[in-house]
């Protein structure tokens, strides 16, 4: 009788330990799933990327940093059906095509076929639309016509650049790099909360590089910045 009681107690303890381990494992799985979730605003509201019924590629700021992305032309490497590149021999004019639809020659007076947005603010000209990647929450690429929610100039699709939200703690970030052709980049970001519901932040960046040749008319380097 004592032996049977001992076996029962041992089985109950083992069962309780197994249940506790399973609960801990479930908690870890749920936490990992939350970290893997990507919230997008492709339909003008916050949604899980897996629940959005349109073709969207979303890259978080952390993922872009891991890839070493410097500007949005990096999307060429990871986004299917998209061509996003510099044009007209400049370093700030953008040509964007999605599924073969876009603007062949980014002249200032022409309208684009792919919309570029910063925090849902439309950039109506390709000049100056080649955005550097810093202080970014995520970048979304919407493939296919988006006229219902985004209006004109999105017949090919849209690229949404979403800046990082301000945090609840004061922070200061300084990033610098140096590379070929005397490329020197410096990014400084700072933020601090003001009370419980308000925060203020600012970023400043400088990107400089010698060109690849000489412009005989201007006496400057070509493709410098």
Phi, psi and omega per residue, in radians:
X1 nan -0.750 3.114
X2 -1.139 -0.636 3.126
X3 -1.122 -0.763 3.128
X4 -1.089 -0.738 3.126
X5 -1.093 -0.726 3.126
X6 -1.099 -0.705 3.110
X7 -1.110 -0.722 3.140
X8 -1.103 -0.766 3.140
X9 -1.119 -0.747 3.123
X10 -1.098 -0.714 3.122
X11 -1.138 -0.721 3.139
X12 -1.112 -0.723 3.135
X13 -1.134 -0.742 3.131
X14 -1.123 -0.703 3.125
X15 -1.122 -0.727 3.128
X16 -1.120 -0.713 3.126
X17 -1.134 -0.724 3.129
X18 -1.098 -0.711 3.117
X19 -1.129 -0.729 3.118
X20 -1.102 -0.743 3.115
X21 -1.093 -0.700 -3.129
X22 -1.158 -0.677 3.104
X23 -1.120 -0.745 3.114
X24 -1.090 -0.711 3.123
X25 -1.123 -0.717 3.108
X26 -1.103 -0.695 3.121
X27 -1.110 -0.728 3.129
X28 -1.143 -0.709 3.114
X29 -1.106 -0.729 3.135
X30 -1.143 -0.689 3.122
X31 -1.141 -0.724 3.114
X32 -1.131 -0.672 3.119
X33 -1.123 -0.694 3.104
X34 -1.109 -0.681 3.131
X35 -1.185 -0.559 -3.118
X36 -1.414 -0.245 -3.128
X37 -1.166 2.422 3.078
X38 -2.072 2.051 3.113
X39 -1.618 2.225 -3.138
X40 -2.162 2.884 3.108
X41 -2.146 0.633 -3.090
X42 -1.027 -0.543 3.134
X43 -1.893 0.559 3.071
X44 1.156 0.358 3.035
X45 -2.684 2.750 -3.114
X46 -1.228 2.196 3.118
X47 -2.555 2.667 2.994
X48 -1.189 2.363 -3.116
X49 -0.940 -0.616 -3.114
X50 -1.209 -0.306 -3.095
X51 -1.718 -0.068 -3.090
X52 -1.464 2.130 -3.040
X53 -1.504 0.572 3.064
X54 -2.297 2.904 -3.094
X55 -1.404 1.904 -3.071
X56 -2.333 2.378 2.918
X57 -2.001 2.178 -3.112
X58 -2.154 2.325 3.115
X59 -2.156 2.175 -3.141
X60 -1.310 2.836 3.098
X61 -1.057 -0.654 3.121
X62 -1.120 -0.736 3.135
X63 -1.156 -0.720 3.105
X64 -1.092 -0.678 3.100
X65 -1.147 -0.703 3.108
X66 -1.081 -0.646 3.125
X67 -1.304 -0.298 -3.072
X68 1.339 0.532 -3.119
X69 -1.171 2.283 3.120
X70 -1.749 -0.643 3.098
X71 -2.574 3.112 -2.994
X72 -1.295 -0.128 3.024
X73 -1.159 -0.264 3.057
X74 -1.047 -0.452 -3.113
X75 -1.028 -0.396 3.078
X76 -0.953 -0.567 -3.022
X77 -1.400 -0.427 -2.955
X78 -2.173 -0.192 -3.098
X79 -1.859 2.084 3.118
X80 -1.217 2.631 3.058
X81 1.143 0.363 -3.100
X82 -2.262 2.409 3.016
X83 -2.193 1.978 -3.096
X84 -2.283 1.927 -2.992
X85 -2.636 2.902 3.071
X86 -1.311 2.776 -3.121
X87 -2.637 2.984 3.110
X88 1.015 0.496 3.073
X89 1.137 0.395 -3.140
X90 -1.988 3.094 3.057
X91 -2.028 0.241 3.136
X92 -2.394 -0.052 3.115
X93 -1.673 2.307 -2.984
X94 -1.912 2.393 2.927
X95 -2.024 2.182 -3.084
X96 -2.241 2.283 3.036
X97 -2.252 2.405 3.002
X98 -2.283 2.155 -3.082
X99 0.968 0.641 3.077
X100 1.404 0.025 -3.125
X101 -1.907 2.249 3.126
X102 -3.104 -2.573 -3.113
X103 -2.186 2.006 -3.060
X104 -1.151 -0.785 -3.105
X105 -2.151 1.891 -3.049
X106 -1.332 1.164 3.078
X107 -1.357 2.544 -3.034
X108 -1.023 -0.574 -3.074
X109 -1.505 -0.081 -3.118
X110 -1.658 2.675 3.094
X111 -1.626 2.482 -3.113
X112 -1.433 2.803 3.078
X113 -1.721 -0.178 3.090
X114 -2.170 2.153 -3.106
X115 -1.449 2.380 3.063
X116 -1.931 2.245 -3.067
X117 -2.237 2.413 2.943
X118 -1.983 1.960 -3.094
X119 0.881 0.800 3.105
X120 1.180 0.233 3.012
X121 -1.726 2.141 -3.022
X122 -1.357 2.317 3.008
X123 -1.627 1.909 -2.944
X124 -1.508 0.038 3.088
X125 -2.409 2.564 -3.132
X126 -1.280 -0.340 3.100
X127 -1.207 2.185 -3.107
X128 1.425 0.116 -3.100
X129 -1.615 -0.019 3.085
X130 -1.455 1.639 -2.938
X131 -1.498 2.362 2.993
X132 -1.297 2.632 -3.093
X133 -1.756 1.815 3.002
X134 -2.805 2.665 -3.065
X135 0.879 0.770 -3.078
X136 -1.948 2.358 3.068
X137 -1.370 -0.792 3.102
X138 -2.969 2.890 3.001
X139 -2.201 2.250 3.121
X140 -1.957 2.370 3.042
X141 -2.041 2.012 -3.113
X142 -1.758 2.084 -3.091
X143 -1.708 2.377 -3.138
X144 1.719 2.915 -3.089
X145 -1.009 2.338 -3.127
X146 -2.162 0.431 -3.032
X147 -1.095 -0.504 -3.097
X148 -1.086 -0.753 -3.092
X149 -1.772 -0.399 -3.025
X150 -2.058 -0.093 3.043
X151 1.392 -2.673 -3.025
X152 -1.181 2.850 3.049
X153 1.158 0.446 3.056
X154 -2.270 0.573 -3.108
X155 -1.186 -0.519 3.073
X156 -1.514 -0.536 -3.108
X157 2.626 -2.853 -3.104
X158 -2.585 2.615 3.032
X159 -2.074 2.113 -3.089
X160 -1.948 2.073 3.108
X161 -1.763 1.959 -3.060
X162 -1.892 2.045 -3.105
X163 -1.326 2.767 -3.073
X164 -1.230 2.408 3.072
X165 -1.287 2.590 3.109
X166 -1.259 2.524 -3.095
X167 -1.591 -3.051 -3.108
X168 -1.698 -0.019 -3.120
X169 -2.188 2.558 3.061
X170 -1.089 2.480 3.138
X171 -2.662 2.689 3.079
X172 -2.425 2.249 -3.123
X173 -2.229 2.300 3.087
X174 -2.244 2.139 3.126
X175 -2.178 2.425 3.115
X176 -2.508 2.684 3.096
X177 -2.666 2.720 3.109
X178 -2.437 2.393 -3.070
X179 -2.580 -2.807 -3.096
X180 -1.087 2.740 -3.112
X181 0.990 0.591 3.136
X182 0.966 0.631 3.078
X183 -1.232 2.198 3.134
X184 -2.334 2.067 -3.112
X185 -2.080 2.476 3.096
X186 -2.500 2.250 3.131
X187 -2.238 2.222 3.107
X188 -2.171 2.197 3.136
X189 -2.277 2.450 3.116
X190 -2.519 2.577 3.098
X191 -2.684 2.695 3.088
X192 -2.731 2.456 3.074
X193 -1.321 2.623 3.045
X194 -2.178 1.723 -3.051
X195 1.348 -2.812 -3.062
X196 -1.577 -0.370 -3.007
X197 -2.151 0.060 -3.067
X198 -2.340 2.473 3.084
X199 -2.475 2.727 3.130
X200 -2.299 2.491 -3.136
X201 -2.668 2.806 3.137
X202 -2.681 2.654 3.085
X203 -2.377 2.550 3.056
X204 -2.409 2.471 -3.096
X205 -2.516 2.597 3.024
X206 -2.362 2.318 -3.128
X207 -2.231 2.070 -3.071
X208 -2.315 2.478 3.112
X209 -2.773 2.448 3.015
X210 -1.212 2.735 -3.136
X211 -1.471 -3.136 -3.094
X212 -1.713 -0.065 -3.123
X213 -2.993 -3.133 -3.087
X214 -1.837 2.372 2.980
X215 -1.543 1.952 -3.031
X216 -1.192 -0.468 -3.133
X217 -1.327 -0.750 -3.063
X218 -1.700 -0.291 -3.091
X219 1.278 0.300 -3.138
X220 -1.957 2.898 3.076
X221 -1.263 2.526 3.014
X222 -1.385 2.484 3.098
X223 1.004 0.627 3.009
X224 -1.567 2.932 3.069
X225 -2.750 nan nan
